[in-house]
Amino acid sequence: MKIVLIISFVLSLTTAQAQDISPTFKTEGDKVKATYYFADGSVYRQGFFKNKKLTGEWSEFDKKGNKVATGFYEDGKKTGIWFQWEKNKLRQVNYKNNMITSVSTWKEETNLAIN
């Protein structure tokens, strides 16, 4: 019985410390701008809905506010070029109708030829 009380107490403390920050939604013209948050209140993901489907540009951020991914949705499906940043890498993922058509990755030491 003591163990059950201790576990309940620890879980209640953990739950009390974790803030559940609800997403915000703001109408902008014929779209709704959605912003999702980390527990600390910093922005996690941001983009638009139209007719209850993801649309337009969406971006994702790390807890420091650095953009870690960006791309576009059309009628709820990923489309076009998406970029993902990881430490010293940049990944370009091309989508067509929510399917990956190609992936390219560049590392910090990659040399580019400029004409």
N, CA, C and O atoms as a GROMACS GRO file, in nm:
protein
  460
    1MET      N    1   0.081  -0.119   0.000
    1MET     CA    2   0.000   0.000   0.000
    1MET      C    3   0.086   0.126   0.000
    1MET      O    4   0.054   0.224  -0.066
    2LYS      N    5   0.197   0.120   0.076
    2LYS     CA    6   0.288   0.235   0.080
    2LYS      C    7   0.343   0.266  -0.059
    2LYS      O    8   0.353   0.382  -0.098
    3ILE      N    9   0.379   0.162  -0.131
    3ILE     CA   10   0.437   0.180  -0.265
    3ILE      C   11   0.336   0.246  -0.358
    3ILE      O   12   0.372   0.334  -0.437
    4VAL      N   13   0.211   0.206  -0.350
    4VAL     CA   14   0.107   0.265  -0.434
    4VAL      C   15   0.093   0.414  -0.404
    4VAL      O   16   0.080   0.495  -0.495
    5LEU      N   17   0.095   0.451  -0.276
    5LEU     CA   18   0.086   0.592  -0.238
    5LEU      C   19   0.206   0.671  -0.288
    5LEU      O   20   0.191   0.783  -0.337
    6ILE      N   21   0.325   0.614  -0.275
    6ILE     CA   22   0.446   0.683  -0.321
    6ILE      C   23   0.441   0.703  -0.472
    6ILE      O   24   0.470   0.812  -0.522
    7ILE      N   25   0.404   0.599  -0.545
    7ILE     CA   26   0.395   0.610  -0.692
    7ILE      C   27   0.290   0.715  -0.731
    7ILE      O   28   0.314   0.796  -0.821
    8SER      N   29   0.175   0.714  -0.664
    8SER     CA   30   0.071   0.813  -0.692
    8SER      C   31   0.122   0.955  -0.666
    8SER      O   32   0.095   1.046  -0.745
    9PHE      N   33   0.194   0.973  -0.557
    9PHE     CA   34   0.248   1.105  -0.522
    9PHE      C   35   0.348   1.152  -0.628
    9PHE      O   36   0.342   1.267  -0.673
   10VAL      N   37   0.440   1.065  -0.668
   10VAL     CA   38   0.540   1.101  -0.768
   10VAL      C   39   0.473   1.135  -0.901
   10VAL      O   40   0.510   1.233  -0.965
   11LEU      N   41   0.376   1.056  -0.941
   11LEU     CA   42   0.304   1.084  -1.067
   11LEU      C   43   0.229   1.215  -1.061
   11LEU      O   44   0.224   1.288  -1.160
   12SER      N   45   0.170   1.248  -0.946
   12SER     CA   46   0.098   1.374  -0.936
   12SER      C   47   0.193   1.492  -0.942
   12SER      O   48   0.158   1.596  -0.999
   13LEU      N   49   0.313   1.479  -0.885
   13LEU     CA   50   0.412   1.586  -0.896
   13LEU      C   51   0.457   1.605  -1.040
   13LEU      O   52   0.468   1.718  -1.087
   14THR      N   53   0.482   1.496  -1.108
   14THR     CA   54   0.526   1.502  -1.248
   14THR      C   55   0.419   1.567  -1.334
   14THR      O   56   0.449   1.652  -1.418
   15THR      N   57   0.294   1.529  -1.312
   15THR     CA   58   0.184   1.585  -1.389
   15THR      C   59   0.167   1.733  -1.360
   15THR      O   60   0.139   1.812  -1.450
   16ALA      N   61   0.183   1.771  -1.234
   16ALA     CA   62   0.167   1.911  -1.195
   16ALA      C   63   0.275   1.999  -1.257
   16ALA      O   64   0.249   2.115  -1.289
   17GLN      N   65   0.396   1.945  -1.274
   17GLN     CA   66   0.506   2.024  -1.330
   17GLN      C   67   0.496   2.038  -1.481
   17GLN      O   68   0.539   2.139  -1.537
   18ALA      N   69   0.441   1.940  -1.548
   18ALA     CA   70   0.432   1.944  -1.694
   18ALA      C   71   0.316   2.034  -1.734
   18ALA      O   72   0.201   2.008  -1.700
   19GLN      N   73   0.348   2.140  -1.806
   19GLN     CA   74   0.243   2.230  -1.853
   19GLN      C   75   0.192   2.178  -1.986
   19GLN      O   76   0.268   2.145  -2.076
   20ASP      N   77   0.063   2.173  -1.996
   20ASP     CA   78   0.002   2.134  -2.123
   20ASP      C   79  -0.040   2.262  -2.192
   20ASP      O   80  -0.143   2.321  -2.159
   21ILE      N   81   0.039   2.304  -2.289
   21ILE     CA   82   0.010   2.428  -2.360
   21ILE      C   83  -0.069   2.393  -2.485
   21ILE      O   84  -0.019   2.324  -2.575
   22SER      N   85  -0.190   2.440  -2.490
   22SER     CA   86  -0.278   2.410  -2.602
   22SER      C   87  -0.234   2.487  -2.726
   22SER      O   88  -0.183   2.598  -2.716
   23PRO      N   89  -0.256   2.428  -2.842
   23PRO     CA   90  -0.225   2.500  -2.966
   23PRO      C   91  -0.316   2.621  -2.981
   23PRO      O   92  -0.424   2.628  -2.923
   24THR      N   93  -0.268   2.718  -3.059
   24THR     CA   94  -0.351   2.835  -3.088
   24THR      C   95  -0.390   2.834  -3.235
   24THR      O   96  -0.316   2.785  -3.320
   25PHE      N   97  -0.508   2.887  -3.263
   25PHE     CA   98  -0.561   2.892  -3.399
   25PHE      C   99  -0.612   3.033  -3.426
   25PHE      O  100  -0.688   3.088  -3.347
   26LYS      N  101  -0.569   3.092  -3.538
   26LYS     CA  102  -0.607   3.228  -3.571
   26LYS      C  103  -0.649   3.234  -3.718
   26LYS      O  104  -0.575   3.190  -3.806
   27THR      N  105  -0.766   3.287  -3.743
   27THR     CA  106  -0.816   3.299  -3.880
   27THR      C  107  -0.740   3.409  -3.953
   27THR      O  108  -0.729   3.521  -3.904
   28GLU      N  109  -0.689   3.375  -4.071
   28GLU     CA  110  -0.621   3.472  -4.158
   28GLU      C  111  -0.677   3.453  -4.298
   28GLU      O  112  -0.634   3.364  -4.372
   29GLY      N  113  -0.772   3.538  -4.335
   29GLY     CA  114  -0.838   3.524  -4.466
   29GLY      C  115  -0.919   3.397  -4.470
   29GLY      O  116  -1.003   3.374  -4.383
   30ASP      N  117  -0.895   3.313  -4.571
   30ASP     CA  118  -0.970   3.188  -4.583
   30ASP      C  119  -0.895   3.070  -4.520
   30ASP      O  120  -0.934   2.955  -4.537
   31LYS      N  121  -0.787   3.100  -4.446
   31LYS     CA  122  -0.707   2.996  -4.381
   31LYS      C  123  -0.707   3.015  -4.229
   31LYS      O  124  -0.745   3.121  -4.179
   32VAL      N  125  -0.665   2.912  -4.159
   32VAL     CA  126  -0.648   2.918  -4.014
   32VAL      C  127  -0.502   2.890  -3.983
   32VAL      O  128  -0.450   2.784  -4.019
   33LYS      N  129  -0.435   2.985  -3.916
   33LYS     CA  130  -0.296   2.967  -3.878
   33LYS      C  131  -0.293   2.891  -3.746
   33LYS      O  132  -0.353   2.933  -3.647
   34ALA      N  133  -0.222   2.778  -3.746
   34ALA     CA  134  -0.211   2.694  -3.627
   34ALA      C  135  -0.069   2.703  -3.572
   34ALA      O  136   0.028   2.698  -3.648
   35THR      N  137  -0.057   2.716  -3.441
   35THR     CA  138   0.073   2.717  -3.376
   35THR      C  139   0.068   2.616  -3.261
   35THR      O  140  -0.018   2.623  -3.174
   36TYR      N  141   0.163   2.523  -3.264
   36TYR     CA  142   0.175   2.421  -3.160
   36TYR      C  143   0.299   2.452  -3.078
   36TYR      O  144   0.395   2.509  -3.129
   37TYR      N  145   0.296   2.416  -2.950
   37TYR     CA  146   0.401   2.456  -2.857
   37TYR      C  147   0.465   2.337  -2.784
   37TYR      O  148   0.402   2.234  -2.762
   38PHE      N  149   0.593   2.356  -2.747
   38PHE     CA  150   0.658   2.265  -2.654
   38PHE      C  151   0.601   2.294  -2.515
   38PHE      O  152   0.534   2.396  -2.496
   39ALA      N  153   0.625   2.208  -2.418
   39ALA     CA  154   0.576   2.227  -2.281
   39ALA      C  155   0.631   2.355  -2.219
   39ALA      O  156   0.568   2.412  -2.131
   40ASP      N  157   0.749   2.401  -2.265
   40ASP     CA  158   0.807   2.524  -2.208
   40ASP      C  159   0.750   2.651  -2.270
   40ASP      O  160   0.789   2.762  -2.232
   41GLY      N  161   0.659   2.637  -2.367
   41GLY     CA  162   0.594   2.752  -2.427
   41GLY      C  163   0.657   2.798  -2.558
   41GLY      O  164   0.601   2.884  -2.625
   42SER      N  165   0.771   2.742  -2.596
   42SER     CA  166   0.832   2.781  -2.723
   42SER      C  167   0.758   2.712  -2.839
   42SER      O  168   0.700   2.606  -2.822
   43VAL      N  169   0.762   2.776  -2.955
   43VAL     CA  170   0.690   2.726  -3.072
   43VAL      C  171   0.756   2.599  -3.123
   43VAL      O  172   0.878   2.593  -3.142
   44TYR      N  173   0.673   2.497  -3.146
   44TYR     CA  174   0.719   2.368  -3.198
   44TYR      C  175   0.690   2.356  -3.348
   44TYR      O  176   0.777   2.317  -3.426
   45ARG      N  177   0.567   2.389  -3.387
   45ARG     CA  178   0.527   2.373  -3.527
   45ARG      C  179   0.427   2.483  -3.560
   45ARG      O  180   0.346   2.523  -3.476
   46GLN      N  181   0.433   2.530  -3.686
   46GLN     CA  182   0.344   2.639  -3.725
   46GLN      C  183   0.309   2.626  -3.873
   46GLN      O  184   0.395   2.597  -3.956
   47GLY      N  185   0.182   2.648  -3.904
   47GLY     CA  186   0.139   2.641  -4.043
   47GLY      C  187  -0.008   2.672  -4.056
   47GLY      O  188  -0.069   2.729  -3.965
   48PHE      N  189  -0.066   2.635  -4.170
   48PHE     CA  190  -0.203   2.673  -4.201
   48PHE      C  191  -0.291   2.553  -4.233
   48PHE      O  192  -0.245   2.448  -4.278
   49PHE      N  193  -0.419   2.573  -4.208
   49PHE     CA  194  -0.524   2.480  -4.248
   49PHE      C  195  -0.620   2.555  -4.340
   49PHE      O  196  -0.643   2.674  -4.324
   50LYS      N  197  -0.674   2.483  -4.435
   50LYS     CA  198  -0.783   2.536  -4.518
   50LYS      C  199  -0.880   2.421  -4.538
   50LYS      O  200  -0.842   2.312  -4.581
   51ASN      N  201  -1.006   2.445  -4.505
   51ASN     CA  202  -1.108   2.340  -4.511
   51ASN      C  203  -1.065   2.217  -4.430
   51ASN      O  204  -1.085   2.103  -4.473
   52LYS      N  205  -1.006   2.242  -4.313
   52LYS     CA  206  -0.962   2.138  -4.219
   52LYS      C  207  -0.849   2.050  -4.272
   52LYS      O  208  -0.826   1.941  -4.219
   53LYS      N  209  -0.780   2.095  -4.375
   53LYS     CA  210  -0.666   2.020  -4.430
   53LYS      C  211  -0.542   2.108  -4.425
   53LYS      O  212  -0.549   2.229  -4.445
   54LEU      N  213  -0.426   2.044  -4.397
   54LEU     CA  214  -0.300   2.118  -4.397
   54LEU      C  215  -0.279   2.180  -4.535
   54LEU      O  216  -0.302   2.117  -4.637
   55THR      N  217  -0.235   2.306  -4.534
   55THR     CA  218  -0.214   2.375  -4.661
   55THR      C  219  -0.104   2.479  -4.647
   55THR      O  220  -0.081   2.530  -4.537
   56GLY      N  221  -0.037   2.510  -4.755
   56GLY     CA  222   0.066   2.613  -4.752
   56GLY      C  223   0.191   2.570  -4.676
   56GLY      O  224   0.216   2.451  -4.654
   57GLU      N  225   0.268   2.671  -4.636
   57GLU     CA  226   0.397   2.643  -4.570
   57GLU      C  227   0.378   2.603  -4.424
   57GLU      O  228   0.300   2.664  -4.351
   58TRP      N  229   0.451   2.500  -4.384
   58TRP     CA  230   0.458   2.456  -4.245
   58TRP      C  231   0.604   2.454  -4.204
   58TRP      O  232   0.691   2.415  -4.282
   59SER      N  233   0.631   2.495  -4.081
   59SER     CA  234   0.767   2.496  -4.028
   59SER      C  235   0.769   2.430  -3.891
   59SER      O  236   0.672   2.437  -3.815
   60GLU      N  237   0.882   2.366  -3.862
   60GLU     CA  238   0.902   2.302  -3.733
   60GLU      C  239   1.029   2.359  -3.672
   60GLU      O  240   1.126   2.387  -3.743
   61PHE      N  241   1.030   2.376  -3.539
   61PHE     CA  242   1.141   2.440  -3.469
   61PHE      C  243   1.191   2.352  -3.355
   61PHE      O  244   1.118   2.268  -3.303
   62ASP      N  245   1.318   2.374  -3.317
   62ASP     CA  246   1.367   2.308  -3.196
   62ASP      C  247   1.336   2.397  -3.077
   62ASP      O  248   1.280   2.505  -3.093
   63LYS      N  249   1.370   2.353  -2.957
   63LYS     CA  250   1.335   2.429  -2.836
   63LYS      C  251   1.408   2.562  -2.826
   63LYS      O  252   1.367   2.649  -2.748
   64LYS      N  253   1.516   2.580  -2.903
   64LYS     CA  254   1.589   2.707  -2.902
   64LYS      C  255   1.533   2.806  -3.004
   64LYS      O  256   1.579   2.920  -3.011
   65GLY      N  257   1.434   2.764  -3.082
   65GLY     CA  258   1.373   2.852  -3.181
   65GLY      C  259   1.435   2.841  -3.319
   65GLY      O  260   1.397   2.915  -3.409
   66ASN      N  261   1.530   2.749  -3.337
   66ASN     CA  262   1.590   2.728  -3.469
   66ASN      C  263   1.497   2.646  -3.557
   66ASN      O  264   1.440   2.546  -3.512
   67LYS      N  265   1.483   2.687  -3.681
   67LYS     CA  266   1.400   2.612  -3.775
   67LYS      C  267   1.471   2.481  -3.809
   67LYS      O  268   1.588   2.482  -3.847
   68VAL      N  269   1.400   2.369  -3.795
   68VAL     CA  270   1.460   2.239  -3.825
   68VAL      C  271   1.395   2.171  -3.945
   68VAL      O  272   1.448   2.074  -3.998
   69ALA      N  273   1.280   2.222  -3.989
   69ALA     CA  274   1.215   2.166  -4.108
   69ALA      C  275   1.116   2.268  -4.163
   69ALA      O  276   1.054   2.344  -4.088
   70THR      N  277   1.102   2.268  -4.294
   70THR     CA  278   1.003   2.353  -4.358
   70THR      C  279   0.962   2.291  -4.491
   70THR      O  280   1.043   2.229  -4.560
   71GLY      N  281   0.836   2.309  -4.526
   71GLY     CA  282   0.786   2.255  -4.651
   71GLY      C  283   0.642   2.296  -4.673
   71GLY      O  284   0.587   2.377  -4.598
   72PHE      N  285   0.582   2.240  -4.776
   72PHE     CA  286   0.448   2.281  -4.817
   72PHE      C  287   0.351   2.164  -4.824
   72PHE      O  288   0.387   2.051  -4.857
   73TYR      N  289   0.227   2.196  -4.790
   73TYR     CA  290   0.116   2.103  -4.804
   73TYR      C  291   0.019   2.160  -4.905
   73TYR      O  292   0.001   2.282  -4.915
   74GLU      N  293  -0.044   2.070  -4.980
   74GLU     CA  294  -0.151   2.110  -5.070
   74GLU      C  295  -0.265   2.011  -5.051
   74GLU      O  296  -0.250   1.891  -5.076
   75ASP      N  297  -0.378   2.062  -5.006
   75ASP     CA  298  -0.496   1.979  -4.983
   75ASP      C  299  -0.464   1.862  -4.888
   75ASP      O  300  -0.512   1.750  -4.907
   76GLY      N  301  -0.383   1.890  -4.784
   76GLY     CA  302  -0.350   1.789  -4.683
   76GLY      C  303  -0.236   1.696  -4.717
   76GLY      O  304  -0.206   1.605  -4.640
   77LYS      N  305  -0.172   1.716  -4.832
   77LYS     CA  306  -0.064   1.627  -4.875
   77LYS      C  307   0.066   1.705  -4.891
   77LYS      O  308   0.067   1.819  -4.938
   78LYS      N  309   0.177   1.642  -4.851
   78LYS     CA  310   0.308   1.705  -4.871
   78LYS      C  311   0.334   1.718  -5.020
   78LYS      O  312   0.306   1.627  -5.098
   79THR      N  313   0.390   1.834  -5.057
   79THR     CA  314   0.418   1.857  -5.198
   79THR      C  315   0.540   1.947  -5.212
   79THR      O  316   0.571   2.025  -5.122
   80GLY      N  317   0.608   1.936  -5.323
   80GLY     CA  318   0.722   2.023  -5.349
   80GLY      C  319   0.844   1.988  -5.265
   80GLY      O  320   0.863   1.874  -5.222
   81ILE      N  321   0.926   2.089  -5.243
   81ILE     CA  322   1.054   2.070  -5.174
   81ILE      C  323   1.038   2.095  -5.025
   81ILE      O  324   0.982   2.196  -4.983
   82TRP      N  325   1.088   2.002  -4.946
   82TRP     CA  326   1.094   2.014  -4.800
   82TRP      C  327   1.241   2.015  -4.760
   82TRP      O  328   1.321   1.941  -4.816
   83PHE      N  329   1.275   2.100  -4.664
   83PHE     CA  330   1.411   2.105  -4.612
   83PHE      C  331   1.410   2.062  -4.466
   83PHE      O  332   1.320   2.097  -4.390
   84GLN      N  333   1.512   1.986  -4.428
   84GLN     CA  334   1.530   1.943  -4.289
   84GLN      C  335   1.675   1.969  -4.251
   84GLN      O  336   1.767   1.927  -4.320
   85TRP      N  337   1.694   2.040  -4.138
   85TRP     CA  338   1.828   2.071  -4.090
   85TRP      C  339   1.859   1.984  -3.970
   85TRP      O  340   1.778   1.974  -3.878
   86GLU      N  341   1.977   1.921  -3.970
   86GLU     CA  342   2.025   1.841  -3.858
   86GLU      C  343   2.172   1.873  -3.837
   86GLU      O  344   2.253   1.853  -3.928
   87LYS      N  345   2.207   1.922  -3.722
   87LYS     CA  346   2.346   1.955  -3.687
   87LYS      C  347   2.421   2.011  -3.806
   87LYS      O  348   2.404   2.129  -3.839
   88ASN      N  349   2.504   1.930  -3.874
   88ASN     CA  350   2.584   1.981  -3.986
   88ASN      C  351   2.533   1.930  -4.121
   88ASN      O  352   2.609   1.926  -4.218
   89LYS      N  353   2.404   1.892  -4.128
   89LYS     CA  354   2.348   1.839  -4.252
   89LYS      C  355   2.222   1.916  -4.292
   89LYS      O  356   2.146   1.962  -4.208
   90LEU      N  357   2.204   1.927  -4.422
   90LEU     CA  358   2.081   1.980  -4.480
   90LEU      C  359   2.026   1.873  -4.572
   90LEU      O  360   2.097   1.824  -4.661
   91ARG      N  361   1.902   1.837  -4.552
   91ARG     CA  362   1.839   1.735  -4.635
   91ARG      C  363   1.726   1.801  -4.713
   91ARG      O  364   1.643   1.872  -4.658
   92GLN      N  365   1.724   1.775  -4.844
   92GLN     CA  366   1.617   1.822  -4.930
   92GLN      C  367   1.536   1.700  -4.973
   92GLN      O  368   1.590   1.607  -5.034
   93VAL      N  369   1.409   1.701  -4.942
   93VAL     CA  370   1.321   1.591  -4.978
   93VAL      C  371   1.215   1.647  -5.073
   93VAL      O  372   1.145   1.743  -5.040
   94ASN      N  373   1.204   1.587  -5.190
   94ASN     CA  374   1.106   1.631  -5.289
   94ASN      C  375   0.984   1.539  -5.283
   94ASN      O  376   0.996   1.417  -5.286
   95TYR      N  377   0.867   1.601  -5.273
   95TYR     CA  378   0.741   1.528  -5.264
   95TYR      C  379   0.654   1.560  -5.383
   95TYR      O  380   0.655   1.671  -5.436
   96LYS      N  381   0.578   1.461  -5.424
   96LYS     CA  382   0.472   1.483  -5.523
   96LYS      C  383   0.353   1.400  -5.475
   96LYS      O  384   0.363   1.278  -5.463
   97ASN      N  385   0.242   1.467  -5.448
   97ASN     CA  386   0.121   1.401  -5.403
   97ASN      C  387   0.146   1.313  -5.280
   97ASN      O  388   0.097   1.201  -5.271
   98ASN      N  389   0.222   1.367  -5.184
   98ASN     CA  390   0.251   1.303  -5.056
   98ASN      C  391   0.349   1.186  -5.066
   98ASN      O  392   0.365   1.112  -4.970
   99MET      N  393   0.413   1.169  -5.180
   99MET     CA  394   0.510   1.062  -5.197
   99MET      C  395   0.648   1.121  -5.225
   99MET      O  396   0.661   1.219  -5.299
  100ILE      N  397   0.750   1.062  -5.165
  100ILE     CA  398   0.888   1.109  -5.186
  100ILE      C  399   0.933   1.071  -5.326
  100ILE      O  400   0.923   0.955  -5.367
  101THR      N  401   0.982   1.171  -5.400
  101THR     CA  402   1.033   1.144  -5.534
  101THR      C  403   1.186   1.145  -5.538
  101THR      O  404   1.246   1.079  -5.622
  102SER      N  405   1.249   1.220  -5.446
  102SER     CA  406   1.396   1.219  -5.438
  102SER      C  407   1.440   1.280  -5.305
  102SER      O  408   1.366   1.355  -5.242
  103VAL      N  409   1.563   1.244  -5.265
  103VAL     CA  410   1.622   1.296  -5.142
  103VAL      C  411   1.767   1.332  -5.171
  103VAL      O  412   1.840   1.253  -5.230
  104SER      N  413   1.808   1.450  -5.129
  104SER     CA  414   1.948   1.494  -5.141
  104SER      C  415   1.993   1.540  -5.003
  104SER      O  416   1.917   1.604  -4.930
  105THR      N  417   2.118   1.506  -4.969
  105THR     CA  418   2.173   1.547  -4.840
  105THR      C  419   2.305   1.617  -4.862
  105THR      O  420   2.390   1.571  -4.938
  106TRP      N  421   2.321   1.731  -4.795
  106TRP     CA  422   2.446   1.804  -4.800
  106TRP      C  423   2.504   1.810  -4.659
  106TRP      O  424   2.432   1.834  -4.562
  107LYS      N  425   2.633   1.789  -4.650
  107LYS     CA  426   2.702   1.802  -4.521
  107LYS      C  427   2.783   1.929  -4.522
  107LYS      O  428   2.810   1.986  -4.628
  108GLU      N  429   2.820   1.975  -4.406
  108GLU     CA  430   2.895   2.099  -4.392
  108GLU      C  431   3.019   2.102  -4.481
  108GLU      O  432   3.054   2.207  -4.535
  109GLU      N  433   3.086   1.988  -4.496
  109GLU     CA  434   3.209   1.986  -4.575
  109GLU      C  435   3.188   1.966  -4.725
  109GLU      O  436   3.285   1.956  -4.800
  110THR      N  437   3.062   1.961  -4.771
  110THR     CA  438   3.034   1.944  -4.913
  110THR      C  439   3.081   2.067  -4.991
  110THR      O  440   3.050   2.180  -4.955
  111ASN      N  441   3.155   2.043  -5.098
  111ASN     CA  442   3.202   2.152  -5.184
  111ASN      C  443   3.102   2.169  -5.298
  111ASN      O  444   3.054   2.072  -5.357
  112LEU      N  445   3.072   2.294  -5.328
  112LEU     CA  446   2.982   2.324  -5.438
  112LEU      C  447   3.062   2.388  -5.551
  112LEU      O  448   3.149   2.472  -5.527
  113ALA      N  449   3.032   2.349  -5.673
  113ALA     CA  450   3.094   2.411  -5.789
  113ALA      C  451   3.008   2.527  -5.834
  113ALA      O  452   2.889   2.509  -5.860
  114ILE      N  453   3.066   2.644  -5.843
  114ILE     CA  454   2.991   2.762  -5.885
  114ILE      C  455   3.047   2.808  -6.017
  114ILE      O  456   3.168   2.824  -6.033
  115ASN      N  457   2.961   2.829  -6.111
  115ASN     CA  458   3.000   2.872  -6.244
  115ASN      C  459   2.990   3.020  -6.259
  115ASN      O  460   3.020   3.073  -6.366
   0.00000   0.00000   0.00000
